[in-house]
């Protein structure tokens, strides 16, 4: 059985963690499969969005217990290699040039929070539960930290990283990890609404906007004037920018919505 399900529906790619018997906990195989899928998706110019989900009752319970048991006997170098594989997978998903939409139900624990954090848009069931429980095991949420910290901020991170406390969907939304909360039965409809919204946006503009966010996040406005002015000037004269502006002035839909 494949550790992830890969479904392509036109310009939409769905990556579904497929280990419901262990609440979609990840191991080496899951990490390698997600990393490979992200690498392939990054080279697909026809792709417009990725949906990241988990099969069954949970989104992702973090690291698989059997995988963690093996890690006890790992050397420092083996642990380093293991962590680098996870880091590379998260980076590949995070830097995809299309929106990544997270569909969260049940629990998102440890690395599951990391997966939610790399999503551009997160829709969660109102019963979803989150936690960064690594410190309760005497370790720490190190590899996911850059992505989670970027999403929830230092104050929430200091509380949640240091306690491992569980928190609900409402708190997740309050701190920026989740963008929309719906009843679990409405998750697919909510994800579809998000996809429909993405499909109205110019794909090149979306890719460049996503890259721009990474480039200028945390910078002082006067330090990135050259970056931002060049970005808009280049996009305005691009084929997509010209089409979008003309479509607006001519009161018609742009070509990418056809």
N, C-alpha and C positions, 0 to 999 in steps of 0.2 A: 504494500500500500504506500502510495506516495505521501511524503510528509507535508507537502503543500499541494493544493489544487490550483491549477493555472487555467483560467477560463478567459477567452477573448470574445468580446461581444462588440464587433465593429471597432470603434476607436477606444473602447473601454476595456481595461485589463483588470481582472479580479484575481487577487492572490489570497487564498484561504488556508490558514493553518489547519492541517488535517490530522490532528492527533487528539480527538475528543476524549479518548479513554484516559488521557493524562491531562485533561483540560488545556490541550494545545501547548503544553510546556515545550520549550525548545531544547534541542541538543545539537551536536555537530551537523547532523544531516539537515535539520531545519535551517540552520544558519547558512550552510552551503547552498541549499536550494533557494532560499530567499535572496542570497547574494547573487547567484547566477541569474535569477529572474530579473532582479533589478538591473544588472549589467546589460542584459538583453533588451530590457525596456528602454534604457537610456539611449539606445541606438535606433529606436523605432520612430521615424518621423511622423507616422500616421497616428501615433498614440495621443490621446487627449486627457486621459485620467486613469488613475489606478485606485482600486478599492482594496483595502487591506482588512481582512476579517478573520474570524475563527469559527470553525465548525463546532456545532454542539452547544453546550450550556455555558461555555466560557470563551472569552477572547484569547487570553494567554496567561497561564499561571506562572510565567517566568521560566527559570531553569529547571530542566527535568531532574528528578531525584536521582535516577540512575547515572545520569551524566555528572551530577555533583559528587556522587559517591566515587566515581572514577578519578575525579579531580583531586581527591584527598591524597592520592598516591602520586600525583603529578609533581615533577620538579618545577622550580621557578621558571625555567625556560619553557617547559611545556605549558604552564599556566599563562605565560606571556603570549605564546603562539595562539593559544585558545582565545584569549582576550582580544588579540589582534584580529582574529577571524570575525568575532562579534562586532568589533569596531568598524571593520571594513564593510560588513553587511549593513549596519546602521547608516554609515556614510553614503553608501550607494543608494539606499532608499531615500535618504534625506535630500540628496542632490538630484533626484530625478527632475527633469525639466517640465513635468506636468504635475497638476495637483494630485496629492495622495489623500484619499478620503478614508478615515478610520471608522469602522463599524464595530462598536464595542458593546458586548453583552456579557452578563455574568461577572467574572473577575478579570482584572488586569493587574498582575502582581509583578514586582521587580522588573525584569526585562520586558514584561508586557506593558508597563508604564513607559518604558523606553520606546517601544514600538508605537504607542499612542503619541508620544512626543514628537516623533519624526513626521507624523501626519500633518498636512496643511489644514485639514478640516476634520474634526472629530465629532461624530454623532454617537451618543451613548444612550443605552436603555436607562430608564429611571431607577432600575434596581441594580445597576452596575456598581461594583466595589473596586477600589484601587488601593494599592499600598506599595511602598518601597521598603520591603522587609529585610533587606540584606543585613542591616546591623543586628537584627535579632539572631542571625546566624554567625555573628562575629566577623562578617566581611563588610563590604561597602558597595554602593551603587555607582561604581567608578566609571565604567564604560558608557553607561547611559547618561551620566551626569551632565555633559555639555548640552544635550538635547532637552533633558527635563528642566535643567536650570534656566535655559533660554525660554522655555514655555511658562514656568510657574514663578520665576523670580527667586531672589535670594532669601527673602523672609520665609516664604512657604517651604523652600528647600531646606532651610535650617531646621524647621520643625519636622518635616516629613522624612528627610534623610536620616536625622539623628534619633528618631523615635521608632520608625518603622510602622507608625500608626496607620490603620485603615481609614479611608475616607470615602464618602459616597459621591454619586454623580453630581449632586448639587455643589459640593465643595470643589470637585474637579472643575466644574464650570466657573466657579467663583475665582479660582486661581489661574484659569486660562488653559488648562489641559484639555478641556472639552468645550465645544462650541454650541452644541444643541443637545437637549435631553428630550426623549420621547418614550412612550410606552414601548416595551420590547416588540410587541406586535407591529409597531409602526416603523421599525428601524429601516426596513428595505425601502419603504415609501420615502422616508426622510433622506436616505442616501440617493435615491433617484432624483429628488428635487435638487440636491446639491450637484449631481452630475448634469442635470438639465441646465443649471445656472452656468456651470463651467463651459458647457458647449456653446454658450452665447458669446464667449470671450475669444479674442484672437489668440491662437495657440502660440505664436511667436511672442506676442506681448506678454502672455502668461509666463512663458519660460524666462523671458528677460526680467520680468518683475520679480519672479522668485529668486533669480540669481542676484538681482539688485538688493533685495532684502538681506541676503547673506553678506553681501559686500559692505553695506553701509550700516548694518545694525550696530548700535552703540556709539557711532561716530558723531562728533559735533557737526551740525549742519554746514558750517563754513569750511570744514575740512573735506567735504565731499561735493562741493559745488561743481567741480570739474566732472566728477563721475555722473552726477544726476543730470546736468545740462547736456552732456554728451549722450547720455542714454535716451533722453526724450527727443533730442534733435535727430539722432540716428533712426529711431523708430518712426518718427513722423515722415521721413522721406523714404522709408522702406515700402515695399509693395503692400505688405499687410496694413501698415499705417495709412497709406494713401487710400486703400480700399475702405478701411474703417471710417475714415473722415468723409469720404465721398458718399458712402452709404448713409451716414448720419445726415448729411446735408440734403441728400436726395430722398430722405425718408423711406428707405428700404432696408432690408436685412443685409448684412455683409455676407460675402461668399462663404465664409467658414461655418455659417449656420445652416447652409443648404443640406 
